[in-house]
Amino acid sequence: MPGNRKVISIGNKKIGDDYPVYIVFEAGPTHDGFDTARKLVDVACKAGADAVKFQIVNARKLVPDKGTLFTYRYLEDRETGRVRETTESLQEILMRRELSPVEWKRLIDYCRSKNLEFFATATDEEELDFLSRNGVDTIKICSGDINHFPLMKKATHYDWSIQIDTGCATLGEIEAAVDFLEGTGFDRIIINHCPSGYPADPDRVNLRVLETLRQMFPYPVAFSDHSPHWQMDVAAVALGANMIEKTITLDKTTKSPEHIMSLEPGEARNFVEDIRNLEKALGARRRTISGDEKIRCNVARRSICAARDLHRGEILREEMLTYCRPGTGIAPHMSHMLLGRRLARSVKCGAQLSYGDFEWDDAGDGGS
């Protein structure tokens, strides 16, 4: 395992093992224009997220062939949980997510007004330039571009961190991408474990990959969740994820990709609260006991007490002892210090023994 794990800064927050989990809400696939995008920013802000992620998309440029199809599941009926599958033109799906440069600029400024970091997936140099000009501090390379080294090389020319989305990539492909970035002298890297599927089935989530990535690389590790609910995110944090990315929606019954496994506004608040509570519960690696806990422990633990009336001058033997709560006196494991000692004063039955009850100028007769 890499000895010195790196810490990456995004805005005024740090991402790494000694810092709070960085919570990102993904709104790229679940908005259909500027108004809904802004509403999703409001959802992220009210929930307590650190950042909102979008996808800068030029549908006709990215997918020139309108005949390229994409099949996905959507939630048809909230009450019954009925799910349908449908197929659409990928170009038309992506066109729903397009914003003009002016709208993207307004959205970035709106995020800043809400104290949220804005970042996005970028797919070409024009998008990289636009994001850099607008002060974006991190970008993501999507899983489909993990072997797009020309794009990665261009991304390293800017002053930000790069998130690598791993999707369907093998460990060898992830290693090759990291090696390429490092070969350019770039080391502000976050590696994002992103199970495939919309939604991802449990047997494809492979959360233990997070541990493998931590062993292979010194960089912060993220988990981009495509499963319903947020049990997988809680587990990912417990396994050491430094960043969590979860998709949000205004309505999970929307007939469009990814809404089905996204969080609605009320769920988003609970999601953040559960992650923060888990962080508190994980605590530190060193076990410590608070003052209140010590008081409660003393109530449950025992002290060495007199099993009968003890008289001055007697030599203490095991049968003369009993062990009673609370544990505010001499602890049971210290009984060897007392056995064979001569009592310096009498002690009533049931009373706690103290070191002052004994003579200490000699070793007694050994208690035999």
ChimeraX attribute file (.defattr): number of C-alpha atoms within 10 A of each C-alpha:
attribute: neighborCount
match mode: 1-to-1
recipient: residues
	/A:1	12
	/A:2	11
	/A:3	8
	/A:4	9
	/A:5	15
	/A:6	17
	/A:7	19
	/A:8	20
	/A:9	14
	/A:10	19
	/A:11	16
	/A:12	6
	/A:13	12
	/A:14	16
	/A:15	21
	/A:16	22
	/A:17	16
	/A:18	11
	/A:19	12
	/A:20	16
	/A:21	21
	/A:22	20
	/A:23	22
	/A:24	25
	/A:25	28
	/A:26	27
	/A:27	30
	/A:28	24
	/A:29	22
	/A:30	26
	/A:31	23
	/A:32	18
	/A:33	15
	/A:34	17
	/A:35	11
	/A:36	15
	/A:37	24
	/A:38	18
	/A:39	15
	/A:40	24
	/A:41	26
	/A:42	17
	/A:43	23
	/A:44	27
	/A:45	20
	/A:46	14
	/A:47	19
	/A:48	18
	/A:49	22
	/A:50	21
	/A:51	24
	/A:52	28
	/A:53	23
	/A:54	22
	/A:55	22
	/A:56	24
	/A:57	22
	/A:58	19
	/A:59	19
	/A:60	14
	/A:61	11
	/A:62	13
	/A:63	15
	/A:64	12
	/A:65	13
	/A:66	13
	/A:67	12
	/A:68	12
	/A:69	13
	/A:70	14
	/A:71	12
	/A:72	17
	/A:73	20
	/A:74	22
	/A:75	22
	/A:76	17
	/A:77	12
	/A:78	10
	/A:79	7
	/A:80	8
	/A:81	10
	/A:82	10
	/A:83	13
	/A:84	12
	/A:85	11
	/A:86	12
	/A:87	12
	/A:88	16
	/A:89	16
	/A:90	20
	/A:91	21
	/A:92	17
	/A:93	17
	/A:94	20
	/A:95	16
	/A:96	16
	/A:97	22
	/A:98	20
	/A:99	19
	/A:100	13
	/A:101	12
	/A:102	9
	/A:103	15
	/A:104	19
	/A:105	16
	/A:106	14
	/A:107	19
	/A:108	22
	/A:109	16
	/A:110	16
	/A:111	21
	/A:112	13
	/A:113	10
	/A:114	14
	/A:115	13
	/A:116	22
	/A:117	23
	/A:118	26
	/A:119	24
	/A:120	25
	/A:121	23
	/A:122	23
	/A:123	23
	/A:124	19
	/A:125	14
	/A:126	10
	/A:127	18
	/A:128	21
	/A:129	14
	/A:130	16
	/A:131	24
	/A:132	17
	/A:133	11
	/A:134	12
	/A:135	14
	/A:136	20
	/A:137	19
	/A:138	26
	/A:139	23
	/A:140	25
	/A:141	23
	/A:142	21
	/A:143	20
	/A:144	13
	/A:145	20
	/A:146	21
	/A:147	17
	/A:148	14
	/A:149	14
	/A:150	11
	/A:151	17
	/A:152	23
	/A:153	15
	/A:154	13
	/A:155	25
	/A:156	18
	/A:157	11
	/A:158	16
	/A:159	13
	/A:160	20
	/A:161	21
	/A:162	24
	/A:163	21
	/A:164	26
	/A:165	25
	/A:166	25
	/A:167	19
	/A:168	16
	/A:169	19
	/A:170	10
	/A:171	14
	/A:172	9
	/A:173	14
	/A:174	22
	/A:175	15
	/A:176	15
	/A:177	20
	/A:178	20
	/A:179	14
	/A:180	16
	/A:181	20
	/A:182	14
	/A:183	11
	/A:184	12
	/A:185	10
	/A:186	17
	/A:187	18
	/A:188	20
	/A:189	24
	/A:190	27
	/A:191	25
	/A:192	29
	/A:193	28
	/A:194	24
	/A:195	27
	/A:196	19
	/A:197	17
	/A:198	20
	/A:199	20
	/A:200	16
	/A:201	13
	/A:202	13
	/A:203	8
	/A:204	11
	/A:205	19
	/A:206	12
	/A:207	20
	/A:208	12
	/A:209	16
	/A:210	22
	/A:211	15
	/A:212	12
	/A:213	22
	/A:214	19
	/A:215	13
	/A:216	13
	/A:217	20
	/A:218	20
	/A:219	25
	/A:220	24
	/A:221	26
	/A:222	28
	/A:223	27
	/A:224	24
	/A:225	29
	/A:226	26
	/A:227	25
	/A:228	20
	/A:229	15
	/A:230	22
	/A:231	12
	/A:232	19
	/A:233	24
	/A:234	18
	/A:235	15
	/A:236	25
	/A:237	21
	/A:238	15
	/A:239	15
	/A:240	19
	/A:241	26
	/A:242	28
	/A:243	24
	/A:244	22
	/A:245	23
	/A:246	25
	/A:247	26
	/A:248	30
	/A:249	28
	/A:250	20
	/A:251	15
	/A:252	22
	/A:253	18
	/A:254	15
	/A:255	17
	/A:256	21
	/A:257	22
	/A:258	26
	/A:259	27
	/A:260	27
	/A:261	25
	/A:262	31
	/A:263	24
	/A:264	17
	/A:265	19
	/A:266	12
	/A:267	15
	/A:268	26
	/A:269	18
	/A:270	15
	/A:271	23
	/A:272	19
	/A:273	14
	/A:274	16
	/A:275	22
	/A:276	17
	/A:277	12
	/A:278	15
	/A:279	17
	/A:280	11
	/A:281	10
	/A:282	11
	/A:283	10
	/A:284	10
	/A:285	6
	/A:286	5
	/A:287	6
	/A:288	9
	/A:289	9
	/A:290	8
	/A:291	9
	/A:292	8
	/A:293	11
	/A:294	11
	/A:295	14
	/A:296	13
	/A:297	15
	/A:298	15
	/A:299	13
	/A:300	12
	/A:301	16
	/A:302	20
	/A:303	24
	/A:304	26
	/A:305	24
	/A:306	21
	/A:307	19
	/A:308	15
	/A:309	12
	/A:310	19
	/A:311	15
	/A:312	14
	/A:313	14
	/A:314	16
	/A:315	21
	/A:316	23
	/A:317	16
	/A:318	13
	/A:319	9
	/A:320	15
	/A:321	21
	/A:322	18
	/A:323	18
	/A:324	21
	/A:325	15
	/A:326	18
	/A:327	20
	/A:328	16
	/A:329	19
	/A:330	19
	/A:331	17
	/A:332	17
	/A:333	9
	/A:334	11
	/A:335	14
	/A:336	10
	/A:337	11
	/A:338	26
	/A:339	20
	/A:340	18
	/A:341	24
	/A:342	25
	/A:343	22
	/A:344	17
	/A:345	14
	/A:346	14
	/A:347	20
	/A:348	14
	/A:349	15
	/A:350	16
	/A:351	18
	/A:352	24
	/A:353	19
	/A:354	14
	/A:355	13
	/A:356	10
	/A:357	17
	/A:358	21
	/A:359	17
	/A:360	14
	/A:361	8
	/A:362	8
	/A:363	14
	/A:364	19
	/A:365	12
	/A:366	13
	/A:367	14
	/A:368	9
